[in-house]
Amino acid sequence: MQDNQKNMKQGFDIDLRAKKIAKKIKELRIAAGFRSYEFFAWENHINRGQYWRVEKGANITIKTLLILLDIHKMSLAEFFKDFTREEDEANEDSQTNKAVEA
């Protein structure tokens, strides 16, 4: 039973981080002056459907992430500099508490 809870916790943690990555990618697009994800994808020769999934937090490949970072002229270190494990754990604890209260 504990292994199952541990796996659920890890999956939840992964989901939160994926959403945070997606949000940051969307923020980069908007900061670059693209209001529309479709126009951004078109201008950068990316499949629109694939890019839409990226911004929605779907599972993406490292290659896709690197392509997007290259477009924004950003390194991996620069992209992930605001990501902290402590923040992930705080979000996870908050969601766990909400689930227990419900």
C-alpha positions in Angstrom: 0.0 0.0 0.0 2.8 2.4 0.8 4.5 1.8 -2.5 1.2 2.7 -4.3 0.9 6.0 -2.3 4.6 6.8 -3.1 3.9 6.2 -6.8 0.8 8.4 -6.7 2.8 11.2 -4.9 5.6 11.0 -7.5 3.0 11.1 -10.4 1.3 14.1 -8.9 4.7 15.9 -8.5 5.5 15.2 -12.1 2.2 16.6 -13.2 2.7 19.8 -11.3 6.2 20.3 -12.8 4.9 19.6 -16.3 2.2 22.3 -15.9 4.8 24.7 -14.6 7.0 24.0 -17.6 4.0 24.5 -19.9 3.1 27.8 -18.3 6.7 29.1 -18.7 6.8 28.1 -22.3 3.5 30.0 -22.9 4.9 33.0 -21.0 8.0 33.0 -23.3 5.8 32.9 -26.4 3.7 35.9 -25.1 6.9 37.8 -24.1 8.2 37.3 -27.6 5.2 39.2 -28.9 3.1 36.2 -30.1 -0.5 36.5 -28.9 -1.5 33.3 -30.8 0.1 29.9 -30.2 -0.9 29.1 -33.8 1.0 32.0 -35.3 4.0 31.2 -33.1 4.0 27.6 -34.3 3.6 28.7 -37.9 6.4 31.3 -37.8 8.7 28.7 -36.2 7.8 25.7 -38.4 6.3 23.7 -35.5 3.3 21.5 -35.8 0.4 23.6 -34.4 -1.2 20.6 -32.7 2.1 19.6 -31.1 2.8 23.1 -29.8 -0.8 23.4 -28.4 -0.1 20.2 -26.4 3.2 21.6 -25.1 1.4 24.7 -23.8 -1.3 22.5 -22.2 1.3 20.5 -20.2 1.3 17.3 -22.3 4.3 15.0 -22.1 7.0 16.4 -24.4 10.4 15.2 -25.5 13.6 16.7 -24.5 14.2 17.4 -28.2 11.0 19.5 -28.4 12.0 21.4 -25.3 15.5 22.1 -26.7 14.0 23.3 -30.0 11.7 25.8 -28.1 14.6 27.0 -26.0 16.7 27.5 -29.2 13.9 29.6 -30.7 13.8 31.8 -27.5 17.7 31.8 -27.4 17.6 30.4 -23.9 19.7 27.8 -22.1 18.4 25.0 -20.0 19.9 26.6 -16.9 18.2 29.9 -17.7 14.8 28.2 -18.4 14.9 26.2 -15.1 16.5 28.8 -12.8 13.1 29.6 -11.2 12.2 26.0 -10.6 12.8 24.8 -7.0 12.1 21.5 -5.3 10.8 23.3 -2.2 8.1 25.0 -4.3 7.1 21.7 -5.8 6.8 20.1 -2.4 4.8 23.1 -1.0 2.3 22.8 -3.9 2.1 19.1 -3.4 1.3 19.5 0.3 -1.3 22.1 -0.4 -3.1 19.8 -2.9 -2.9 16.9 -0.5 -4.5 19.0 2.2 -7.3 20.0 -0.1 -7.9 16.4 -1.0 -8.1 15.3 2.6 -10.5 18.2 3.5 -12.9 17.2 0.6 
